[in-house]
Amino acid sequence: MKSVQKIMPDMRHFEPLPDMDDRQFQQWNALLESRTGSTLPLERKTFLVTNLGMRMREIGCRSYDEYFSMLEGMEGLREWNILVDRITVHETRFFRHPMSLDLVKEYVDSKPHDVDTGKISMQVWSVACSTGEEAYSLAMVVDQAFKKRGDESYFGVTATDISPASLNTGRKGIYSERRIKEMDASLRKEYFTPLSQGEYEINEYLRKRICFARMNVLDIDKEPVGKMDIIYCQNLLIYFERSSRHDIVKNMARHLLPGGLLILGSGELLNLDCPELEKINNLRVLAYRRVKEPNKDQN
Ligand SMILES: C[S@@+](CC[C@H](N)C(=O)[O-])C[C@H]1O[C@@H](n2cnc3c(N)ncnc32)[C@H](O)[C@@H]1O
């Protein structure tokens, strides 16, 4: 008779981790704030402890302080890139805020042809794109609007996020049936190919218009991003302190073409004081237009 080898689970994976004390919570929160800009209120301590704990069990580390020191310096960057995905919120979905996407469509409809080429081109940026659903939704909206116009057109979507794992999911462009089932059937048919096991892949036609890249929104002023027609940033600023939100938005404004749109999540920003941006009068969408100041926009 063949002997059956029993695989015993490593019990260390199931042992509870020690409590995280106040000093440790503050230390982890300070690290999170300095590296991502976001902070966790005390009510979210369980979220932090659960997700840190999962990663610590995976690598067999049993002390928060020891794990903290593993993230320091250049050597800690590899581990940080894994952890950042676990301790940030990635909730997203296709066509998450349809009213904001209606504004995108209106912008495409009204975009004039380039005087030199006679064509229309458009650059859109999904800031904090998570696993890609937002970027693909923007691409579908722009593509549909251009097709309706029937003009010769080109568009590209830049999709950035701090989490390498989320960006990889976006690049693959494969989603479960559950994630796309609410979508308009004609869009599903046009842009997705069914794979086996209830998965759907975004067609290459759309995928090649999107460039996924790692970017920390805190470094937005240092990044070589070209001028954008539309910057779309939803469900990110909510995790930042009020003053940081204003700084980030002002930096984003510098990347907008004159007349370009900045679309934020409703309620994510109050009382913005930025002369380059004028608020769009729309009760359901929080959006700004870059004012046209030809002399200042030359550089
Ligand atoms: C809740 S998701 C929002 C996804 C999408 N924008 C939406 O509204 O559906 C927030 C995303 O922000 C990203 N994020 C958090 N801090 C960031 C930072 N400092 N720079 C860039 N992305 C960040 C997270 O990785 C996460 O994918």
The ligand as a MOL file (V3000), in Angstrom:
LIG
                    3D

  0  0  0     0  0            999 V3000
M  V30 BEGIN CTAB
M  V30 COUNTS 27 29 0 0 0
M  V30 BEGIN ATOM
M  V30 1 C -10.4640 53.3490 -3.3130 0
M  V30 2 S -9.3190 53.1500 -4.6240 0 CHG=1
M  V30 3 C -10.0400 54.2170 -5.8430 0
M  V30 4 C -10.0330 53.5860 -7.1980 0
M  V30 5 C -10.7300 54.3940 -8.2940 0
M  V30 6 N -10.1760 55.7130 -8.4190 0
M  V30 7 C -12.2100 54.4970 -8.0400 0
M  V30 8 O -12.7090 55.5570 -7.6620 0
M  V30 9 O -12.9130 53.4900 -8.2120 0 CHG=-1
M  V30 10 C -7.9370 54.1300 -4.0230 0
M  V30 11 C -6.6390 53.8260 -4.7610 0
M  V30 12 O -5.7060 54.8430 -4.3950 0
M  V30 13 C -4.4130 54.2600 -4.3840 0
M  V30 14 N -3.5190 55.1210 -3.6040 0
M  V30 15 C -3.4700 55.2960 -2.2650 0
M  V30 16 N -2.5160 56.1690 -1.9340 0
M  V30 17 C -1.9560 56.5920 -3.1000 0
M  V30 18 C -0.9240 57.4910 -3.4160 0
M  V30 19 N -0.2530 58.1650 -2.4680 0
M  V30 20 N -0.6020 57.6740 -4.7200 0
M  V30 21 C -1.2600 56.9990 -5.6950 0
M  V30 22 N -2.2440 56.1180 -5.4480 0
M  V30 23 C -2.5970 55.9140 -4.1670 0
M  V30 24 C -4.6330 52.8850 -3.8050 0
M  V30 25 O -3.5820 52.0110 -4.1410 0
M  V30 26 C -5.9870 52.5080 -4.4250 0
M  V30 27 O -5.8190 51.7310 -5.5670 0
M  V30 END ATOM
M  V30 BEGIN BOND
M  V30 1 1 1 2
M  V30 2 1 2 3
M  V30 3 1 2 10
M  V30 4 1 3 4
M  V30 5 1 4 5
M  V30 6 1 5 6
M  V30 7 1 5 7
M  V30 8 2 7 8
M  V30 9 1 7 9
M  V30 10 1 10 11
M  V30 11 1 11 12
M  V30 12 1 11 26
M  V30 13 1 12 13
M  V30 14 1 13 14
M  V30 15 1 13 24
M  V30 16 1 14 15
M  V30 17 1 14 23
M  V30 18 2 15 16
M  V30 19 1 16 17
M  V30 20 1 17 18
M  V30 21 2 17 23
M  V30 22 1 18 19
M  V30 23 2 18 20
M  V30 24 1 20 21
M  V30 25 2 21 22
M  V30 26 1 22 23
M  V30 27 1 24 25
M  V30 28 1 24 26
M  V30 29 1 26 27
M  V30 END BOND
M  V30 END CTAB
M  END
